[in-house]
Amino acid sequence: MKSTQTENALIEISDLCFSYGERAILKGIELKVPRGSIVAILGASGCGKSTLLHLLGGQLKPTRGLVKVAGEVVNELDDGGLYRLRKKMGMMFQVGGLFSDMSVYDNLAFPIRENTDLPEELIHDLVLMKLHAVGLRGVHRMMPNDLSGGMARRVALARAIALDPMLIMYDEPFAGLDPISLNVIANLIRRLNDALGVTSVVVTYDVTESLKVVDYVYFINDGVIAAEGPAADMLLTDDPFVRQFVDAKPDGPIAFQYPHLPFERELGLTPRGS
């Protein structure tokens, strides 16, 4: 996979560092995403997975390093260049991100109307086609609040592919879903990626579901890539970090407690024996 990544990479990230103030989040990320593949970015909450998506989309700029998409260095683009690149990207937000005061139809039509000069008749056909792809053509007149959580997530997926992007980014697409809806969304991600010939980056902490549908996996811990490999290999590896995730073990390289001062010191007490 690594040789393929190098030869045919849509995304190349090199020595990527980012901090919120003095708090370092990413400390030298190195990864590549081949065209046409689905790559998962896994890690515990707060490890910088969503931050990585913001850096890919240009909402944030790295402290150091390189973020390259389709041969363009994202963090070096001006506003015009960034706008053109973003039109080639689709995004499925963590909570769906649908406009609550717009119908399902208008939610999908919105990015098409904003970014193209297509006539309304053609937009109508495109919206219904995208909804049909996720099995929801019959809900186009409904409002987002009338949808179940799983249906809303599928509508968000349809909107992410509205402009036929080259890259789709998914921020926690499985969060808060029941097992049936979760399985439906996972299968849709795989099926649409292959049918449309796009490249997908899935940011999630749901190891079990993501390993069923992705091609390659990167694990982030303490700001760096802690492990990586084909999804099938991750199920068999003896790497303690990966095993803690795959087996959902409470004890392992990932500590439950956030770094802190000794408890006695926090309470203003003197430790025994000191």
C-alpha positions as CSV (number, residue, x, y, z in Angstrom):
1,M,0.0,0.0,0.0
2,K,2.8,2.4,0.8
3,S,4.2,2.3,-2.7
4,T,0.8,2.9,-4.1
5,Q,0.3,5.8,-1.7
6,T,3.4,7.5,-2.9
7,E,2.8,7.0,-6.6
8,N,-0.9,7.9,-6.7
9,A,-1.6,10.1,-3.7
10,L,-4.5,12.6,-3.7
11,I,-3.5,13.8,-0.2
12,E,0.1,14.2,1.1
13,I,0.8,15.4,4.6
14,S,4.3,16.0,5.7
15,D,5.7,17.0,9.2
16,L,2.3,18.5,10.0
17,C,2.3,20.4,13.3
18,F,-0.5,22.4,14.9
19,S,-1.2,24.0,18.2
20,Y,-4.0,25.8,20.0
21,G,-2.1,28.4,21.8
22,E,0.6,26.6,23.8
23,R,-1.2,23.3,23.6
24,A,0.3,21.1,20.9
25,I,-2.2,19.0,19.1
26,L,-0.4,17.6,16.1
27,K,3.4,17.1,16.4
28,G,4.6,15.9,13.1
29,I,2.0,13.9,11.2
30,E,3.1,12.1,8.1
31,L,0.4,10.4,5.9
32,K,-0.7,9.8,2.3
33,V,-4.1,9.0,0.9
34,P,-4.2,7.2,-2.5
35,R,-6.8,8.3,-5.1
36,G,-9.9,6.1,-5.1
37,S,-9.3,4.7,-1.6
38,I,-11.1,5.1,1.8
39,V,-8.7,5.9,4.6
40,A,-9.7,6.1,8.2
41,I,-8.1,8.3,10.8
42,L,-8.6,6.8,14.2
43,G,-7.8,7.9,17.7
44,A,-9.2,8.8,21.1
45,S,-11.4,11.9,21.5
46,G,-9.3,15.0,21.5
47,C,-6.3,13.5,19.6
48,G,-6.6,16.0,16.7
49,K,-8.7,14.0,14.2
50,S,-11.2,16.7,13.4
51,T,-8.4,19.3,13.5
52,L,-6.7,17.3,10.7
53,L,-9.9,17.7,8.6
54,H,-9.9,21.5,9.2
55,L,-6.3,21.7,8.0
56,L,-7.2,19.7,4.9
57,G,-10.0,22.1,4.1
58,G,-7.9,25.1,4.8
59,Q,-10.0,26.4,7.8
60,L,-6.8,26.2,9.8
61,K,-3.2,26.8,8.9
62,P,-0.4,24.5,10.3
63,T,2.2,25.8,12.7
64,R,4.7,23.8,10.6
65,G,4.6,21.4,7.7
66,L,2.8,20.7,4.5
67,V,-0.8,19.8,3.5
68,K,-1.1,19.0,-0.1
69,V,-4.4,18.0,-1.9
70,A,-4.4,17.2,-5.6
71,G,-0.9,18.7,-6.0
72,E,-1.8,22.0,-4.3
73,V,-0.4,23.1,-1.0
74,V,-3.5,24.0,0.9
75,N,-1.9,26.2,3.4
76,E,-0.2,28.3,0.7
77,L,-3.4,29.0,-1.4
78,D,-4.9,32.5,-1.5
79,D,-8.7,32.9,-1.0
80,G,-9.5,32.3,-4.6
81,G,-7.4,29.2,-4.9
82,L,-8.8,27.8,-1.6
83,Y,-12.4,28.5,-2.8
84,R,-11.7,26.6,-6.1
85,L,-10.2,23.7,-4.2
86,R,-13.0,23.5,-1.7
87,K,-15.6,23.2,-4.6
88,K,-13.9,19.8,-5.3
89,M,-14.4,18.6,-1.7
90,G,-17.5,17.2,0.0
91,M,-17.9,17.3,3.8
92,M,-20.2,15.2,6.0
93,F,-20.3,17.0,9.4
94,Q,-20.3,15.2,12.7
95,V,-23.9,16.1,13.5
96,G,-25.1,16.2,9.9
97,G,-25.1,20.0,9.6
98,L,-28.4,20.3,7.7
99,F,-30.1,23.7,7.5
100,S,-33.1,23.2,9.8
101,D,-35.2,25.9,8.1
102,M,-34.8,24.4,4.6
103,S,-36.4,21.3,3.2
104,V,-34.4,18.2,2.4
105,Y,-34.6,19.2,-1.3
106,D,-33.3,22.8,-0.7
107,N,-30.5,21.5,1.6
108,L,-29.2,19.5,-1.4
109,A,-29.9,22.2,-4.0
110,F,-28.1,24.9,-1.9
111,P,-24.5,23.9,-2.8
112,I,-25.5,23.4,-6.4
113,R,-27.2,26.8,-6.7
114,E,-24.3,28.5,-4.9
115,N,-21.5,27.0,-7.0
116,T,-23.0,26.5,-10.5
117,D,-25.1,28.2,-13.1
118,L,-27.2,25.2,-13.8
119,P,-30.9,25.7,-14.6
120,E,-33.4,24.8,-11.9
121,E,-34.8,22.0,-14.0
122,L,-31.4,20.3,-14.0
123,I,-30.8,21.0,-10.3
124,H,-34.1,19.3,-9.6
125,D,-33.0,16.1,-11.4
126,L,-29.6,16.2,-9.7
127,V,-31.1,16.5,-6.2
128,L,-33.4,13.6,-6.8
129,M,-30.5,11.5,-8.2
130,K,-28.4,12.2,-5.1
131,L,-31.2,11.3,-2.8
132,H,-31.9,8.2,-4.7
133,A,-28.3,7.1,-4.3
134,V,-28.8,7.1,-0.5
135,G,-32.3,5.5,-0.7
136,L,-34.2,8.7,0.3
137,R,-35.7,10.1,-2.9
138,G,-39.1,10.0,-1.3
139,V,-38.2,12.5,1.5
140,H,-37.3,15.5,-0.6
141,R,-40.3,17.5,0.6
142,M,-39.7,16.8,4.3
143,M,-37.9,19.1,6.8
144,P,-34.8,17.9,8.6
145,N,-36.6,17.9,12.0
146,D,-39.0,15.3,10.5
147,L,-36.2,12.8,9.8
148,S,-34.7,10.2,12.1
149,G,-31.1,10.4,13.1
150,G,-30.0,7.8,10.5
151,M,-32.1,9.4,7.7
152,A,-30.7,12.9,8.5
153,R,-27.2,11.4,8.3
154,R,-28.0,9.9,4.9
155,V,-29.3,13.2,3.6
156,A,-26.1,14.8,4.8
157,L,-24.2,12.2,2.8
158,A,-26.2,13.0,-0.3
159,R,-25.4,16.7,0.2
160,A,-21.7,15.9,0.5
161,I,-21.8,14.3,-3.0
162,A,-24.0,17.0,-4.5
163,L,-21.2,18.5,-6.6
164,D,-19.5,15.2,-7.5
165,P,-16.4,16.0,-5.5
166,M,-13.0,14.3,-5.9
167,L,-12.6,14.1,-2.1
168,I,-15.2,13.4,0.6
169,M,-14.3,14.0,4.3
170,Y,-16.4,12.4,7.0
171,D,-16.2,13.7,10.6
172,E,-17.5,11.0,13.0
173,P,-20.1,9.7,10.5
174,F,-21.2,6.9,12.9
175,A,-21.6,8.9,16.1
176,G,-25.0,8.6,17.8
177,L,-26.5,6.1,15.4
178,D,-28.3,2.9,16.2
179,P,-26.6,-0.4,14.9
180,I,-28.9,-0.6,11.8
181,S,-28.4,3.0,10.8
182,L,-24.7,2.8,11.5
183,N,-24.3,-0.2,9.2
184,V,-26.4,1.5,6.5
185,I,-24.1,4.6,6.6
186,A,-20.9,2.5,6.6
187,N,-22.1,0.5,3.5
188,L,-23.1,3.7,1.8
189,I,-19.7,5.2,2.3
190,R,-18.1,2.2,0.7
191,R,-20.6,1.9,-2.1
192,L,-20.6,5.6,-3.1
193,N,-16.8,5.8,-2.9
194,D,-16.5,2.9,-5.4
195,A,-19.4,4.0,-7.7
196,L,-18.3,7.6,-7.9
197,G,-14.6,7.0,-8.1
198,V,-13.9,9.5,-5.3
199,T,-11.4,9.5,-2.4
200,S,-12.7,9.4,1.1
201,V,-11.2,10.3,4.5
202,V,-13.1,9.0,7.5
203,V,-12.4,10.5,10.9
204,T,-13.8,8.3,13.7
205,Y,-13.3,6.5,17.0
206,D,-15.5,3.6,15.9
207,V,-12.9,1.1,15.1
208,T,-15.1,-1.9,14.6
209,E,-17.3,-0.3,11.9
210,S,-14.6,1.6,10.1
211,L,-12.4,-1.5,9.7
212,K,-15.2,-3.2,7.8
213,V,-15.3,-0.6,5.0
214,V,-11.9,1.2,4.8
215,D,-8.8,0.3,2.9
216,Y,-6.1,1.7,5.1
217,V,-5.9,3.0,8.7
218,Y,-3.9,5.6,10.5
219,F,-4.0,5.7,14.3
220,I,-3.1,9.1,16.0
221,N,-1.8,9.3,19.5
222,D,0.0,12.1,21.3
223,G,0.1,14.1,18.1
224,V,1.8,11.6,15.8
225,I,1.0,8.5,13.8
226,A,1.2,5.7,16.4
227,A,0.3,2.9,13.9
228,E,-0.8,2.4,10.3
229,G,-1.6,-0.3,7.9
230,P,-4.3,-2.1,5.7
231,A,-7.5,-2.5,7.6
232,A,-7.3,-6.3,7.5
233,D,-3.9,-6.2,9.1
234,M,-5.1,-4.1,12.0
235,L,-7.4,-6.9,13.1
236,L,-4.5,-9.3,13.4
237,T,-1.7,-7.0,14.7
238,D,-0.1,-7.4,18.1
239,D,0.7,-3.7,18.4
240,P,-0.5,-2.8,21.9
241,F,-1.9,0.6,20.9
242,V,-4.0,-0.9,18.1
243,R,-5.1,-3.8,20.2
244,Q,-6.4,-1.4,22.9
245,F,-8.6,0.2,20.3
246,V,-9.7,-3.0,18.5
247,D,-10.4,-4.8,21.7
248,A,-11.8,-1.8,23.5
249,K,-9.5,-2.4,26.5
250,P,-9.6,0.2,29.3
251,D,-5.9,-0.3,30.1
252,G,-3.1,0.2,27.6
253,P,-0.9,2.9,25.9
254,I,-3.9,5.4,26.0
255,A,-4.3,6.6,29.5
256,F,-7.8,7.3,30.9
257,Q,-6.6,10.2,33.0
258,Y,-5.5,13.4,31.4
259,P,-2.1,14.6,32.5
260,H,-2.3,16.2,35.9
261,L,-0.5,17.2,39.1
262,P,-0.4,14.7,42.0
263,F,-3.8,14.6,43.7
264,E,-2.3,15.5,47.1
265,R,-0.7,18.6,45.6
266,E,-4.0,19.6,43.9
267,L,-5.8,19.4,47.3
268,G,-3.0,21.3,49.1
269,L,-2.0,18.2,51.1
270,T,1.5,16.9,51.8
271,P,2.1,13.4,50.4
272,R,3.0,10.8,53.1
273,G,6.7,10.1,53.5
274,S,7.7,13.5,52.2
